[in-house]
Amino acid sequence: MTTRSSVKSSELVTRTAAIAAEVAAKHAGDVDANSRFPHETFAALKQAKLLSAAIPKSHGGHGAGMLELGHQCAALAQGCGSSAMILAMHHIQVACIARHGRGTPYFDAYLRDRQQDLVASITSENGTFGDTRSSVCAVEVDGDRMKLVKDATTVSYGAHADAQLVTCRRAADAASSDQVLVLFERGQYTLEQTGTWDTLGMRGTCSPGAKFSGAGAASQIIPGSFADSSAQTMVPYSHVLWASLWWGIAADAIGRAAQFVRGEARKKPGTVPPQAVRLAKAHVELQAMRHNREAVAMELDELGDSRSELDGMGWALKLNQLKVAASELAPKLVHEALQIVGIMAYKNDSKFSVGRQYRDVLSASLMVSNERIAGKSASMLLVFKDD
Ligand SMILES: Cc1cc2nc3c(=O)[nH]c(=O)nc-3n(C[C@H](O)[C@H](O)[C@H](O)COP(=O)(O)OP(=O)(O)OC[C@H]3O[C@@H](n4cnc5c(N)ncnc54)[C@H](O)[C@@H]3O)c2cc1C
């Protein structure tokens, strides 16, 4: 029987945790310092065939549900936050392809044949101001061919990906919110970098602006509307997997604080170090944060293929609330770890350093602005009553 604890210790999660400890953590400092793609981690994940975690079993993948994918991202985040964010973004794109493209010859073949391809996302665009549900660019369909040009503000690991899933308007005369998702495979597009990625944190995601230009078969347009794939797949997967990896970053920092406090206790046997109380309080919030994301993940897994419920306000609010809660709590917990350890956490060259974790986790509230999300929730709460 699949239980909550068996998912947490599944082969997928334990193998990822091993890569986090043996590969990702080892290179995380260099990835961060040089703002470079975590090649070693993704080579290891590909070799262990872990990039196909979200591909359904019917198509040769692991068929992992939301809870298991969340644990996988949380495990990797404890070694390298950027690697976990890249893995999460990849799973989000694969899930959109699997849920909304499955059943068409092109996407069925893509899922079966390209299992370890790394898929990037291009939703951001100059002129849409952070609103993923509107596009300026439009796909041009001509018979069985299509082409697309997009001026994107932020494209994570675009230069290192094997494919790009891009949002755009359905046609030149479509409204800005009448969007579709289009998949482009390597060789079918160019990405001309238009900006830099010299950021506070999440430096390994390598996410500069880029001008995208691609062409392919019309069958590479995911059927249906992006409105559906956004509400039913992209938003739920994003908020649960991001919350999971932000938890992983916080858990890494609190783990360092715990290791420090245990060391202090060993210096004076029989006494409880003063920081231990603060550490105990931090664990309360770490547990609450974990239970929040696990509960939402399990509810989503219980829905199975009946996704229409996700179009409703109840789910939109629940997911918004998870995102806002996790993105506010994770930086607080890393800050707590810094206070508990003190100067040894502030130093970049100490084994208790939480500098990278702190900088990485500050991206959480910006990655879809919490203010933007709160604005949407506020409008919904004027009319929505929970039962
Ligand atoms: C690490 C990282 C990786 C990313 N990777 C990708 C990627 O791979 N692909 C991609 O497409 N995008 C990516 N993004 C972009 C991201 O998804 C957002 O589009 C982007 O962070 C939003 O940019 P913004 O803050 O300028 O926009 P906005 O959301 O417009 O926010 C700008 C300002 O306006 C305020 N604001 C906005 N709306 C409201 C409102 N309703 N009420 C009050 N205030 C409001 C915000 O608080 C903020 O101060 C990434 C971002 C990060 C941090």
The ligand as an SDF file (V2000), in Angstrom:
LIG
                    3D

 53 58  0  0  0  0  0  0  0  0999 V2000
   14.6560   32.3210   -9.8180 C   0  0  0  0  0  0  0  0  0  0  0  0
   13.6500   32.7410  -10.8430 C   0  0  0  0  0  0  0  0  0  0  0  0
   13.4890   31.9740  -11.9800 C   0  0  0  0  0  0  0  0  0  0  0  0
   12.5410   32.3210  -12.9600 C   0  0  0  0  0  0  0  0  0  0  0  0
   12.4220   31.5500  -14.0740 N   0  0  0  0  0  0  0  0  0  0  0  0
   11.5170   31.8540  -15.0160 C   0  0  0  0  0  0  0  0  0  0  0  0
   11.3940   31.0470  -16.2040 C   0  0  0  0  0  0  0  0  0  0  0  0
   12.0820   30.0550  -16.3620 O   0  0  0  0  0  0  0  0  0  0  0  0
   10.4920   31.3890  -17.1460 N   0  0  0  0  0  0  0  0  0  0  0  0
    9.6950   32.4870  -16.9910 C   0  0  0  0  0  0  0  0  0  0  0  0
    8.8880   32.7240  -17.8730 O   0  0  0  0  0  0  0  0  0  0  0  0
    9.7900   33.2900  -15.8890 N   0  0  0  0  0  0  0  0  0  0  0  0
   10.6870   33.0000  -14.9090 C   0  0  0  0  0  0  0  0  0  0  0  0
   10.8110   33.8060  -13.7940 N   0  0  0  0  0  0  0  0  0  0  0  0
   10.0050   35.0400  -13.7340 C   0  0  0  0  0  0  0  0  0  0  0  0
    8.8830   34.9690  -12.7150 C   0  0  0  0  0  0  0  0  0  0  0  0
    8.0950   33.8680  -12.9330 O   0  0  0  0  0  0  0  0  0  0  0  0
    8.0570   36.2360  -12.7320 C   0  0  0  0  0  0  0  0  0  0  0  0
    7.5020   36.4600  -13.9920 O   0  0  0  0  0  0  0  0  0  0  0  0
    8.8650   37.4150  -12.3730 C   0  0  0  0  0  0  0  0  0  0  0  0
    9.6430   37.1380  -11.2100 O   0  0  0  0  0  0  0  0  0  0  0  0
    7.9450   38.5870  -12.0880 C   0  0  0  0  0  0  0  0  0  0  0  0
    8.6670   39.7670  -12.3480 O   0  0  0  0  0  0  0  0  0  0  0  0
    8.3180   41.1640  -11.7030 P   0  0  0  0  0  0  0  0  0  0  0  0
    8.6120   41.0880  -10.2440 O   0  0  0  0  0  0  0  0  0  0  0  0
    9.0040   42.2460  -12.4630 O   0  0  0  0  0  0  0  0  0  0  0  0
    6.7820   41.3310  -12.0490 O   0  0  0  0  0  0  0  0  0  0  0  0
    5.4480   41.7430  -11.3610 P   0  0  0  0  0  0  0  0  0  0  0  0
    4.6820   40.5650  -10.9470 O   0  0  0  0  0  0  0  0  0  0  0  0
    4.7450   42.6230  -12.3320 O   0  0  0  0  0  0  0  0  0  0  0  0
    5.8310   42.5880  -10.0660 O   0  0  0  0  0  0  0  0  0  0  0  0
    6.4220   43.8990  -10.1440 C   0  0  0  0  0  0  0  0  0  0  0  0
    6.0130   44.7030   -8.9170 C   0  0  0  0  0  0  0  0  0  0  0  0
    4.6100   45.0100   -9.0050 O   0  0  0  0  0  0  0  0  0  0  0  0
    3.9560   44.5760   -7.8310 C   0  0  0  0  0  0  0  0  0  0  0  0
    2.6370   44.0620   -8.2020 N   0  0  0  0  0  0  0  0  0  0  0  0
    2.3230   43.3020   -9.2810 C   0  0  0  0  0  0  0  0  0  0  0  0
    1.0000   43.0320   -9.2910 N   0  0  0  0  0  0  0  0  0  0  0  0
    0.4630   43.6190   -8.1940 C   0  0  0  0  0  0  0  0  0  0  0  0
   -0.8450   43.7070   -7.6520 C   0  0  0  0  0  0  0  0  0  0  0  0
   -1.8760   43.1320   -8.2520 N   0  0  0  0  0  0  0  0  0  0  0  0
   -1.0030   44.3900   -6.5100 N   0  0  0  0  0  0  0  0  0  0  0  0
    0.0490   45.0030   -5.9070 C   0  0  0  0  0  0  0  0  0  0  0  0
    1.3120   44.9670   -6.3810 N   0  0  0  0  0  0  0  0  0  0  0  0
    1.5160   44.2790   -7.5050 C   0  0  0  0  0  0  0  0  0  0  0  0
    4.8550   43.4700   -7.2340 C   0  0  0  0  0  0  0  0  0  0  0  0
    4.6970   43.3310   -5.8350 O   0  0  0  0  0  0  0  0  0  0  0  0
    6.2230   44.0120   -7.5830 C   0  0  0  0  0  0  0  0  0  0  0  0
    6.5980   44.9370   -6.6050 O   0  0  0  0  0  0  0  0  0  0  0  0
   11.7380   33.4870  -12.7820 C   0  0  0  0  0  0  0  0  0  0  0  0
   11.8950   34.2610  -11.6210 C   0  0  0  0  0  0  0  0  0  0  0  0
   12.8480   33.9180  -10.6650 C   0  0  0  0  0  0  0  0  0  0  0  0
   12.9920   34.7690   -9.4310 C   0  0  0  0  0  0  0  0  0  0  0  0
  1  2  1  0
  2  3  1  0
  2 52  2  0
  3  4  2  0
  4  5  1  0
  4 50  1  0
  5  6  2  0
  6  7  1  0
  6 13  1  0
  7  8  2  0
  7  9  1  0
  9 10  1  0
 10 11  2  0
 10 12  1  0
 12 13  2  0
 13 14  1  0
 14 15  1  0
 14 50  1  0
 15 16  1  0
 16 17  1  0
 16 18  1  0
 18 19  1  0
 18 20  1  0
 20 21  1  0
 20 22  1  0
 22 23  1  0
 23 24  1  0
 24 25  2  0
 24 26  1  0
 24 27  1  0
 27 28  1  0
 28 29  2  0
 28 30  1  0
 28 31  1  0
 31 32  1  0
 32 33  1  0
 33 34  1  0
 33 48  1  0
 34 35  1  0
 35 36  1  0
 35 46  1  0
 36 37  1  0
 36 45  1  0
 37 38  2  0
 38 39  1  0
 39 40  1  0
 39 45  2  0
 40 41  1  0
 40 42  2  0
 42 43  1  0
 43 44  2  0
 44 45  1  0
 46 47  1  0
 46 48  1  0
 48 49  1  0
 50 51  2  0
 51 52  1  0
 52 53  1  0
M  END
$$$$
